[in-house]
Amino acid sequence: MLAVQVSKSTLLRYSNATATCTAPVRSALSTRQCFCRSTMLPSTSAAVSRHFMSSMTAERPAEENHFALILGKPGGGKGTISGKILKDFPQFHHVSSGDLLRSHVRDGTDLGVKAKQYMESGKLVPDNLMIDLVMEEATPHLDNGKSLLLDGFPRTVTQAQALEKEVHVDMVINLDIPTETIVERIADRWIHEPSGRIYSYSYKPPKVHGKDDVTGEPLVQRKDDQPETVRARLQQYDDVTSPLVHYYEGNGVLKTFRGTKSDVIYPEVRAWLEETFLEQ
């Protein structure tokens, strides 16, 4: 009896066959999966062989799910582009690592309590804890055949390599927006702090001036949104993430999109995603 692990929660068992692992499945869970080529016993008829292979195809979970990342400077339109992707590609489930962390801390989950201890002591949340947060959210969706779009993590090559031990990242969208464009955007930005929802009076105003669309609570402008502070933060982002961009370029999974307006950039993103899905 041979067991082939295709996900965390699913085992397919086949008899009268041996299997040889050849290459990782092109899927988000490929680090936990393998293509298996059946080698039937000499006495097995061609009809039985066809039935066996048909059963494998029918029972094995879909392999077309992706684990995608969206990279870009703070204020560079990742949220806007992600929203458009979800509308056009409902097979994606979106995860913002920042929103996920805040929700766990707010809800007092086991992972949230651990993360809060680091945050309150002024320390960065460890990579392994962030990966646990992401995978706890992602795994049920991936196991059900959904693709994942992750925003905000990883930010370093070390984090990317640690994440790769859990999932295979096969699509990376890199938004390259000019610094001055982002400085102008952020100067016009207002935040609903409890949720992290962002508004801009120039292109995404709240329905009621100064109020969050969902809760009606007041919006605030962060003190660190001053132009010089923003420029310094963006330079720091470039310094930290430039190796990450090169890492994913080297893996052959990254595509960079340049521009100043999301409405102009997004059609290119959509075309690339459509092409990638059609290659399945």
VEXVO-703739 format. One record per residue (C-alpha): z, y, x; residue number from 0; residue in three letters. Coordinates in Angstrom, 1 decimal. Layout:
# residues N
rec zz Z yy Y xx X mise NUM vofi ALA $
...
This chain:
# residues 280
rec zz 0.0 yy 0.0 xx 0.0 mise 0 vofi MET $
rec zz -1.0 yy 3.4 xx 1.4 mise 1 vofi LEU $
rec zz 0.6 yy 6.7 xx 0.5 mise 2 vofi ALA $
rec zz -1.3 yy 9.9 xx 1.0 mise 3 vofi VAL $
rec zz 0.8 yy 13.1 xx 0.7 mise 4 vofi GLN $
rec zz -1.3 yy 15.8 xx -1.0 mise 5 vofi VAL $
rec zz 1.4 yy 18.3 xx -1.9 mise 6 vofi SER $
rec zz 5.2 yy 18.6 xx -1.8 mise 7 vofi LYS $
rec zz 5.5 yy 16.9 xx -5.1 mise 8 vofi SER $
rec zz 2.6 yy 14.5 xx -5.5 mise 9 vofi THR $
rec zz 1.9 yy 11.0 xx -4.0 mise 10 vofi LEU $
rec zz -1.3 yy 9.1 xx -4.6 mise 11 vofi LEU $
rec zz -1.1 yy 5.4 xx -3.9 mise 12 vofi ARG $
rec zz -4.1 yy 3.1 xx -3.4 mise 13 vofi TYR $
rec zz -4.4 yy -0.6 xx -2.7 mise 14 vofi SER $
rec zz -7.1 yy -2.7 xx -1.0 mise 15 vofi ASN $
rec zz -8.1 yy 0.1 xx 1.3 mise 16 vofi ALA $
rec zz -7.2 yy 1.7 xx 4.6 mise 17 vofi THR $
rec zz -7.7 yy 5.4 xx 5.3 mise 18 vofi ALA $
rec zz -8.6 yy 7.4 xx 8.4 mise 19 vofi THR $
rec zz -7.5 yy 11.0 xx 8.6 mise 20 vofi CYS $
rec zz -10.4 yy 13.2 xx 9.7 mise 21 vofi THR $
rec zz -9.9 yy 16.9 xx 9.2 mise 22 vofi ALA $
rec zz -7.5 yy 19.3 xx 7.4 mise 23 vofi PRO $
rec zz -8.5 yy 20.0 xx 3.8 mise 24 vofi VAL $
rec zz -9.8 yy 23.4 xx 3.3 mise 25 vofi ARG $
rec zz -6.9 yy 24.5 xx 1.1 mise 26 vofi SER $
rec zz -3.7 yy 26.4 xx 1.3 mise 27 vofi ALA $
rec zz -1.7 yy 23.3 xx 1.7 mise 28 vofi LEU $
rec zz -3.9 yy 21.8 xx 4.4 mise 29 vofi SER $
rec zz -1.0 yy 21.5 xx 6.8 mise 30 vofi THR $
rec zz 0.5 yy 18.9 xx 4.4 mise 31 vofi ARG $
rec zz -2.8 yy 17.2 xx 3.5 mise 32 vofi GLN $
rec zz -5.7 yy 15.4 xx 5.1 mise 33 vofi CYS $
rec zz -9.2 yy 14.2 xx 4.0 mise 34 vofi PHE $
rec zz -9.1 yy 10.5 xx 3.8 mise 35 vofi CYS $
rec zz -12.3 yy 8.3 xx 4.2 mise 36 vofi ARG $
rec zz -11.8 yy 4.9 xx 2.7 mise 37 vofi SER $
rec zz -12.7 yy 1.8 xx 4.5 mise 38 vofi THR $
rec zz -13.0 yy -1.0 xx 2.0 mise 39 vofi MET $
rec zz -12.4 yy -4.6 xx 2.8 mise 40 vofi LEU $
rec zz -15.6 yy -6.6 xx 3.5 mise 41 vofi PRO $
rec zz -15.4 yy -8.5 xx 0.2 mise 42 vofi SER $
rec zz -15.2 yy -5.3 xx -1.9 mise 43 vofi THR $
rec zz -18.3 yy -4.7 xx -3.9 mise 44 vofi SER $
rec zz -20.2 yy -1.5 xx -3.9 mise 45 vofi ALA $
rec zz -19.3 yy -0.9 xx -7.6 mise 46 vofi ALA $
rec zz -15.6 yy -1.2 xx -6.8 mise 47 vofi VAL $
rec zz -16.0 yy 1.0 xx -3.8 mise 48 vofi SER $
rec zz -17.7 yy 3.7 xx -6.0 mise 49 vofi ARG $
rec zz -14.9 yy 3.3 xx -8.6 mise 50 vofi HIS $
rec zz -12.3 yy 3.7 xx -5.8 mise 51 vofi PHE $
rec zz -13.8 yy 6.9 xx -4.5 mise 52 vofi MET $
rec zz -14.3 yy 8.2 xx -8.0 mise 53 vofi SER $
rec zz -10.6 yy 7.6 xx -8.7 mise 54 vofi SER $
rec zz -9.6 yy 9.5 xx -5.5 mise 55 vofi MET $
rec zz -11.8 yy 12.5 xx -6.5 mise 56 vofi THR $
rec zz -10.4 yy 12.5 xx -10.0 mise 57 vofi ALA $
rec zz -6.8 yy 12.1 xx -9.2 mise 58 vofi GLU $
rec zz -6.5 yy 14.3 xx -6.0 mise 59 vofi ARG $
rec zz -5.5 yy 17.9 xx -6.7 mise 60 vofi PRO $
rec zz -8.3 yy 20.5 xx -6.4 mise 61 vofi ALA $
rec zz -8.9 yy 21.5 xx -2.8 mise 62 vofi GLU $
rec zz -10.3 yy 25.0 xx -3.4 mise 63 vofi GLU $
rec zz -7.1 yy 26.9 xx -3.5 mise 64 vofi ASN $
rec zz -6.7 yy 29.5 xx -0.8 mise 65 vofi HIS $
rec zz -3.8 yy 31.2 xx 1.0 mise 66 vofi PHE $
rec zz -5.0 yy 34.8 xx 1.5 mise 67 vofi ALA $
rec zz -3.3 yy 37.8 xx 3.2 mise 68 vofi LEU $
rec zz -4.0 yy 41.5 xx 2.6 mise 69 vofi ILE $
rec zz -3.3 yy 43.7 xx 5.6 mise 70 vofi LEU $
rec zz -3.3 yy 47.5 xx 5.9 mise 71 vofi GLY $
rec zz -1.2 yy 50.5 xx 6.7 mise 72 vofi LYS $
rec zz 1.5 yy 51.7 xx 4.4 mise 73 vofi PRO $
rec zz -0.1 yy 53.8 xx 1.7 mise 74 vofi GLY $
rec zz -3.5 yy 52.3 xx 2.5 mise 75 vofi GLY $
rec zz -4.2 yy 51.0 xx -1.0 mise 76 vofi GLY $
rec zz -3.1 yy 47.3 xx -0.7 mise 77 vofi LYS $
rec zz -1.5 yy 47.5 xx -4.1 mise 78 vofi GLY $
rec zz -4.6 yy 49.0 xx -5.7 mise 79 vofi THR $
rec zz -7.0 yy 46.5 xx -4.1 mise 80 vofi ILE $
rec zz -4.6 yy 43.6 xx -4.9 mise 81 vofi SER $
rec zz -4.6 yy 44.6 xx -8.6 mise 82 vofi GLY $
rec zz -8.4 yy 44.7 xx -8.7 mise 83 vofi LYS $
rec zz -8.5 yy 41.2 xx -7.1 mise 84 vofi ILE $
rec zz -6.1 yy 39.7 xx -9.6 mise 85 vofi LEU $
rec zz -8.3 yy 41.1 xx -12.5 mise 86 vofi LYS $
rec zz -11.5 yy 39.7 xx -11.1 mise 87 vofi ASP $
rec zz -10.1 yy 36.5 xx -9.6 mise 88 vofi PHE $
rec zz -7.4 yy 35.2 xx -11.9 mise 89 vofi PRO $
rec zz -7.0 yy 32.1 xx -9.7 mise 90 vofi GLN $
rec zz -4.9 yy 34.2 xx -7.4 mise 91 vofi PHE $
rec zz -1.2 yy 34.7 xx -7.7 mise 92 vofi HIS $
rec zz 0.0 yy 37.8 xx -5.9 mise 93 vofi HIS $
rec zz 3.2 yy 38.0 xx -3.9 mise 94 vofi VAL $
rec zz 4.5 yy 41.2 xx -2.3 mise 95 vofi SER $
rec zz 7.0 yy 40.2 xx 0.3 mise 96 vofi SER $
rec zz 8.9 yy 43.5 xx -0.1 mise 97 vofi GLY $
rec zz 9.1 yy 43.1 xx -3.9 mise 98 vofi ASP $
rec zz 10.1 yy 39.5 xx -3.5 mise 99 vofi LEU $
rec zz 12.9 yy 40.3 xx -1.1 mise 100 vofi LEU $
rec zz 14.2 yy 43.1 xx -3.3 mise 101 vofi ARG $
rec zz 14.3 yy 40.8 xx -6.4 mise 102 vofi SER $
rec zz 16.2 yy 38.1 xx -4.6 mise 103 vofi HIS $
rec zz 18.8 yy 40.6 xx -3.3 mise 104 vofi VAL $
rec zz 19.1 yy 42.2 xx -6.8 mise 105 vofi ARG $
rec zz 19.4 yy 38.8 xx -8.5 mise 106 vofi ASP $
rec zz 21.9 yy 37.5 xx -6.0 mise 107 vofi GLY $
rec zz 20.1 yy 34.2 xx -5.3 mise 108 vofi THR $
rec zz 21.2 yy 32.1 xx -2.3 mise 109 vofi ASP $
rec zz 18.3 yy 33.4 xx -0.2 mise 110 vofi LEU $
rec zz 19.0 yy 37.0 xx -1.5 mise 111 vofi GLY $
rec zz 22.6 yy 36.8 xx -0.5 mise 112 vofi VAL $
rec zz 21.7 yy 35.7 xx 3.0 mise 113 vofi LYS $
rec zz 19.0 yy 38.4 xx 3.3 mise 114 vofi ALA $
rec zz 21.4 yy 41.1 xx 2.1 mise 115 vofi LYS $
rec zz 23.9 yy 40.3 xx 4.8 mise 116 vofi GLN $
rec zz 21.3 yy 41.1 xx 7.5 mise 117 vofi TYR $
rec zz 20.1 yy 44.2 xx 5.6 mise 118 vofi MET $
rec zz 23.6 yy 45.6 xx 5.2 mise 119 vofi GLU $
rec zz 24.3 yy 45.2 xx 8.9 mise 120 vofi SER $
rec zz 21.1 yy 47.0 xx 9.8 mise 121 vofi GLY $
rec zz 19.3 yy 43.9 xx 11.1 mise 122 vofi LYS $
rec zz 15.9 yy 42.7 xx 10.3 mise 123 vofi LEU $
rec zz 15.7 yy 39.7 xx 7.9 mise 124 vofi VAL $
rec zz 14.9 yy 36.7 xx 10.2 mise 125 vofi PRO $
rec zz 11.4 yy 35.3 xx 10.1 mise 126 vofi ASP $
rec zz 12.5 yy 31.9 xx 8.9 mise 127 vofi ASN $
rec zz 14.3 yy 33.4 xx 5.9 mise 128 vofi LEU $
rec zz 11.3 yy 35.5 xx 4.9 mise 129 vofi MET $
rec zz 9.1 yy 32.4 xx 5.1 mise 130 vofi ILE $
rec zz 11.6 yy 30.5 xx 2.9 mise 131 vofi ASP $
rec zz 11.4 yy 33.3 xx 0.4 mise 132 vofi LEU $
rec zz 7.6 yy 33.3 xx 0.4 mise 133 vofi VAL $
rec zz 7.3 yy 29.5 xx 0.2 mise 134 vofi MET $
rec zz 9.8 yy 29.2 xx -2.6 mise 135 vofi GLU $
rec zz 7.6 yy 31.5 xx -4.6 mise 136 vofi GLU $
rec zz 4.2 yy 30.2 xx -3.4 mise 137 vofi ALA $
rec zz 4.6 yy 26.4 xx -3.4 mise 138 vofi THR $
rec zz 4.7 yy 25.8 xx -7.2 mise 139 vofi PRO $
rec zz 1.6 yy 27.9 xx -7.7 mise 140 vofi HIS $
rec zz -0.3 yy 26.2 xx -4.8 mise 141 vofi LEU $
rec zz 0.8 yy 22.8 xx -6.1 mise 142 vofi ASP $
rec zz -0.8 yy 23.7 xx -9.5 mise 143 vofi ASN $
rec zz -4.1 yy 24.6 xx -7.9 mise 144 vofi GLY $
rec zz -3.6 yy 28.4 xx -7.8 mise 145 vofi LYS $
rec zz -4.6 yy 30.5 xx -4.8 mise 146 vofi SER $
rec zz -2.1 yy 32.9 xx -3.2 mise 147 vofi LEU $
rec zz -2.5 yy 36.6 xx -2.2 mise 148 vofi LEU $
rec zz 0.3 yy 37.6 xx 0.1 mise 149 vofi LEU $
rec zz 1.0 yy 41.3 xx 0.9 mise 150 vofi ASP $
rec zz 3.5 yy 42.6 xx 3.5 mise 151 vofi GLY $
rec zz 4.0 yy 39.4 xx 5.6 mise 152 vofi PHE $
rec zz 3.4 yy 38.4 xx 8.3 mise 153 vofi PRO $
rec zz 3.4 yy 41.5 xx 10.5 mise 154 vofi ARG $
rec zz 3.5 yy 39.9 xx 13.9 mise 155 vofi THR $
rec zz 1.7 yy 37.1 xx 15.6 mise 156 vofi VAL $
rec zz 5.0 yy 35.2 xx 16.0 mise 157 vofi THR $
rec zz 5.5 yy 35.5 xx 12.2 mise 158 vofi GLN $
rec zz 1.9 yy 34.4 xx 11.6 mise 159 vofi ALA $
rec zz 2.3 yy 31.3 xx 13.8 mise 160 vofi GLN $
rec zz 5.6 yy 30.4 xx 12.0 mise 161 vofi ALA $
rec zz 3.9 yy 30.8 xx 8.6 mise 162 vofi LEU $
rec zz 1.0 yy 28.6 xx 9.8 mise 163 vofi GLU $
rec zz 3.4 yy 25.7 xx 10.2 mise 164 vofi LYS $
rec zz 3.9 yy 25.8 xx 6.4 mise 165 vofi GLU $
rec zz 0.5 yy 26.8 xx 5.0 mise 166 vofi VAL $
rec zz -3.0 yy 27.3 xx 6.2 mise 167 vofi HIS $
rec zz -4.0 yy 31.0 xx 5.9 mise 168 vofi VAL $
rec zz -7.8 yy 30.9 xx 5.4 mise 169 vofi ASP $
rec zz -8.6 yy 34.4 xx 4.2 mise 170 vofi MET $
rec zz -7.4 yy 37.7 xx 5.5 mise 171 vofi VAL $
rec zz -8.4 yy 41.1 xx 4.0 mise 172 vofi ILE $
rec zz -7.8 yy 43.9 xx 6.5 mise 173 vofi ASN $
rec zz -8.0 yy 47.4 xx 5.0 mise 174 vofi LEU $
rec zz -8.7 yy 50.0 xx 7.7 mise 175 vofi ASP $
rec zz -8.1 yy 53.5 xx 6.2 mise 176 vofi ILE $
rec zz -8.1 yy 56.7 xx 8.3 mise 177 vofi PRO $
rec zz -4.6 yy 58.0 xx 9.1 mise 178 vofi THR $
rec zz -5.2 yy 61.5 xx 7.7 mise 179 vofi GLU $
rec zz -6.3 yy 60.0 xx 4.4 mise 180 vofi THR $
rec zz -3.1 yy 58.1 xx 4.1 mise 181 vofi ILE $
rec zz -1.0 yy 61.1 xx 5.2 mise 182 vofi VAL $
rec zz -2.5 yy 63.1 xx 2.3 mise 183 vofi GLU $
rec zz -1.9 yy 60.2 xx -0.1 mise 184 vofi ARG $
rec zz 1.7 yy 59.8 xx 0.9 mise 185 vofi ILE $
rec zz 2.5 yy 63.5 xx 0.6 mise 186 vofi ALA $
rec zz 1.5 yy 63.1 xx -3.0 mise 187 vofi ASP $
rec zz 3.5 yy 59.9 xx -3.6 mise 188 vofi ARG $
rec zz 6.4 yy 59.4 xx -5.9 mise 189 vofi TRP $
rec zz 8.5 yy 56.2 xx -6.1 mise 190 vofi ILE $
rec zz 10.5 yy 54.3 xx -8.7 mise 191 vofi HIS $
rec zz 13.1 yy 53.0 xx -6.2 mise 192 vofi GLU $
rec zz 14.5 yy 50.0 xx -8.1 mise 193 vofi PRO $
rec zz 11.1 yy 48.4 xx -8.5 mise 194 vofi SER $
rec zz 9.1 yy 49.9 xx -5.7 mise 195 vofi GLY $
rec zz 6.4 yy 51.1 xx -8.1 mise 196 vofi ARG $
rec zz 4.4 yy 53.9 xx -6.6 mise 197 vofi ILE $
rec zz 2.6 yy 56.8 xx -8.3 mise 198 vofi TYR $
rec zz 0.3 yy 59.6 xx -7.1 mise 199 vofi SER $
rec zz -0.4 yy 62.7 xx -9.1 mise 200 vofi TYR $
rec zz -3.9 yy 62.9 xx -7.6 mise 201 vofi SER $
rec zz -5.1 yy 59.4 xx -8.5 mise 202 vofi TYR $
rec zz -2.4 yy 57.3 xx -10.2 mise 203 vofi LYS $
rec zz -0.1 yy 59.6 xx -12.1 mise 204 vofi PRO $
rec zz 2.7 yy 58.4 xx -14.3 mise 205 vofi PRO $
rec zz 2.2 yy 58.5 xx -18.1 mise 206 vofi LYS $
rec zz 5.1 yy 60.9 xx -18.4 mise 207 vofi VAL $
rec zz 5.6 yy 63.4 xx -15.6 mise 208 vofi HIS $
rec zz 8.4 yy 62.4 xx -13.2 mise 209 vofi GLY $
rec zz 9.2 yy 59.1 xx -15.2 mise 210 vofi LYS $
rec zz 8.5 yy 55.4 xx -14.4 mise 211 vofi ASP $
rec zz 5.9 yy 53.9 xx -16.8 mise 212 vofi ASP $
rec zz 8.0 yy 50.8 xx -17.4 mise 213 vofi VAL $
rec zz 11.6 yy 51.9 xx -17.5 mise 214 vofi THR $
rec zz 11.4 yy 55.6 xx -18.1 mise 215 vofi GLY $
rec zz 13.7 yy 56.2 xx -15.1 mise 216 vofi GLU $
rec zz 13.2 yy 59.1 xx -12.8 mise 217 vofi PRO $
rec zz 10.8 yy 59.0 xx -9.9 mise 218 vofi LEU $
rec zz 11.8 yy 60.3 xx -6.5 mise 219 vofi VAL $
rec zz 10.0 yy 61.4 xx -3.3 mise 220 vofi GLN $
rec zz 11.2 yy 59.9 xx -0.1 mise 221 vofi ARG $
rec zz 12.4 yy 62.2 xx 2.7 mise 222 vofi LYS $
rec zz 10.4 yy 60.1 xx 5.2 mise 223 vofi ASP $
rec zz 7.2 yy 60.9 xx 3.5 mise 224 vofi ASP $
rec zz 6.8 yy 64.1 xx 5.5 mise 225 vofi GLN $
rec zz 3.4 yy 64.3 xx 7.4 mise 226 vofi PRO $
rec zz 4.7 yy 64.0 xx 10.9 mise 227 vofi GLU $
rec zz 7.1 yy 61.2 xx 10.0 mise 228 vofi THR $
rec zz 4.2 yy 59.4 xx 8.3 mise 229 vofi VAL $
rec zz 1.9 yy 59.7 xx 11.3 mise 230 vofi ARG $
rec zz 4.6 yy 58.3 xx 13.6 mise 231 vofi ALA $
rec zz 5.1 yy 55.4 xx 11.2 mise 232 vofi ARG $
rec zz 1.4 yy 54.6 xx 11.0 mise 233 vofi LEU $
rec zz 1.1 yy 54.7 xx 14.7 mise 234 vofi GLN $
rec zz 4.0 yy 52.2 xx 14.9 mise 235 vofi GLN $
rec zz 2.2 yy 50.0 xx 12.4 mise 236 vofi TYR $
rec zz -1.0 yy 50.0 xx 14.5 mise 237 vofi ASP $
rec zz 0.9 yy 49.1 xx 17.6 mise 238 vofi ASP $
rec zz 2.7 yy 46.2 xx 15.9 mise 239 vofi VAL $
rec zz -0.1 yy 44.8 xx 13.9 mise 240 vofi THR $
rec zz -3.1 yy 45.2 xx 16.2 mise 241 vofi SER $
rec zz -2.3 yy 41.8 xx 17.9 mise 242 vofi PRO $
rec zz -2.0 yy 40.3 xx 14.4 mise 243 vofi LEU $
rec zz -5.5 yy 41.5 xx 13.5 mise 244 vofi VAL $
rec zz -6.9 yy 40.0 xx 16.7 mise 245 vofi HIS $
rec zz -5.1 yy 36.8 xx 16.1 mise 246 vofi TYR $
rec zz -6.7 yy 36.3 xx 12.6 mise 247 vofi TYR $
rec zz -10.1 yy 37.5 xx 14.0 mise 248 vofi GLU $
rec zz -9.8 yy 34.8 xx 16.6 mise 249 vofi GLY $
rec zz -9.1 yy 32.2 xx 13.8 mise 250 vofi ASN $
rec zz -12.4 yy 33.3 xx 12.1 mise 251 vofi GLY $
rec zz -10.7 yy 34.2 xx 8.8 mise 252 vofi VAL $
rec zz -10.4 yy 38.0 xx 8.8 mise 253 vofi LEU $
rec zz -12.7 yy 40.6 xx 7.3 mise 254 vofi LYS $
rec zz -12.1 yy 44.3 xx 7.9 mise 255 vofi THR $
rec zz -13.1 yy 46.8 xx 5.2 mise 256 vofi PHE $
rec zz -13.2 yy 50.5 xx 6.1 mise 257 vofi ARG $
rec zz -13.3 yy 53.6 xx 3.9 mise 258 vofi GLY $
rec zz -11.2 yy 56.3 xx 2.2 mise 259 vofi THR $
rec zz -11.4 yy 55.3 xx -1.5 mise 260 vofi LYS $
rec zz -10.4 yy 52.0 xx -3.0 mise 261 vofi SER $
rec zz -13.2 yy 52.3 xx -5.6 mise 262 vofi ASP $
rec zz -15.7 yy 52.3 xx -2.8 mise 263 vofi VAL $
rec zz -14.0 yy 49.6 xx -0.7 mise 264 vofi ILE $
rec zz -13.3 yy 47.1 xx -3.5 mise 265 vofi TYR $
rec zz -16.9 yy 46.1 xx -4.3 mise 266 vofi PRO $
rec zz -17.3 yy 45.0 xx -0.7 mise 267 vofi GLU $
rec zz -14.0 yy 43.0 xx -0.9 mise 268 vofi VAL $
rec zz -15.1 yy 41.4 xx -4.2 mise 269 vofi ARG $
rec zz -18.5 yy 40.4 xx -2.7 mise 270 vofi ALA $
rec zz -16.8 yy 38.8 xx 0.3 mise 271 vofi TRP $
rec zz -14.3 yy 36.9 xx -1.9 mise 272 vofi LEU $
rec zz -17.2 yy 35.7 xx -4.2 mise 273 vofi GLU $
rec zz -19.1 yy 34.5 xx -1.2 mise 274 vofi GLU $
rec zz -16.1 yy 32.7 xx 0.2 mise 275 vofi THR $
rec zz -15.4 yy 30.9 xx -3.1 mise 276 vofi PHE $
rec zz -19.0 yy 29.9 xx -3.4 mise 277 vofi LEU $
rec zz -18.9 yy 28.3 xx 0.0 mise 278 vofi GLU $
rec zz -16.5 yy 25.7 xx -1.4 mise 279 vofi GLN $
